Amino acid sequence: MSAGVLSELPTLSHVWVAAGYRGALVAWAEATLGVRLSVVARPRRWVRVSPGVEPPPMPVGFQVLPLRWVVERTFA
């Protein structure tokens, strides 16, 4: 995104991005462009549980990720 995009879409304030865009880009986009980025990533596979508590089952197969289709269709 550049300043040209923001001049064409002045109401743009929130963008969902794929997990590959996490890191310094998130802070840069907010500081430079004034746009908030939300990273859409898979849930963590490993979780910490208390002793004696059964951990949740590991996900198997295809997982539906909220808002992931928005990110993928934008790049498609």
N, C-alpha and C positions, 0 to 999 in steps of 0.2 A: 504494500500500500504506500502511496506517496501522498504528498499534499494535494496533488491533482485529484486523487480519488476522494479525499475529504472535501474538496471544494464541490465535487459532483454529488456527494452524499453527505450533506452537512448534519444529518440526524444520526449518522453512524456513531455508535458509542460502545458497542460490545461485539467482539468477534470470537467465535469458537475456532480453535486451531488443533491440529493433530499433535500427538505427543512429541513428535520430532522437533517441534518449535518451542519447547520449554527452555528455560534458561534466561539469558540476558535479554532476549527479544521481548519478553513480557514486560520487564521494567522499561525498556527503551520505548516500546509502543505507547505506554501510558505517559511517560515523561515527554516524549517528542510529539506524538500525534494526538494525545489525549483520548486514546482508545483503550478500553479494557479488554485484555485477552484472557480467555478461559481455556485451559488445556483439557482436551477430552482424551482420557487415557483408560486403559484397562484397569480394573480393580487389582489391588495387590493380591498375590497368591498366598503369601505367608502373613499370618497375623499372630500377635502375641496374646496368649490366653493365660488366665490364672491357673495355678496347679489344681488339678481335680476337675477342671472344666473341659468339656469336649469341644475341640475346635470345629468351626463350620466346615462342611464338606468342600473339597476342592472342585472348582468348576470344571465341567467336562464338555468338550465340543464347542460349538458356536456360542458366543456370548453377545447378547444385544447390549450395545453401549449407548446410553442416552446422548442424543445430539450428534452421534458419530456420523449418521447419514448426512447431516447438514454439511459437515466438514468434507466428507468424501465426495458428495455431489457437487460441491463448489469447485473442487479441483478436477473433476471428471471432464 
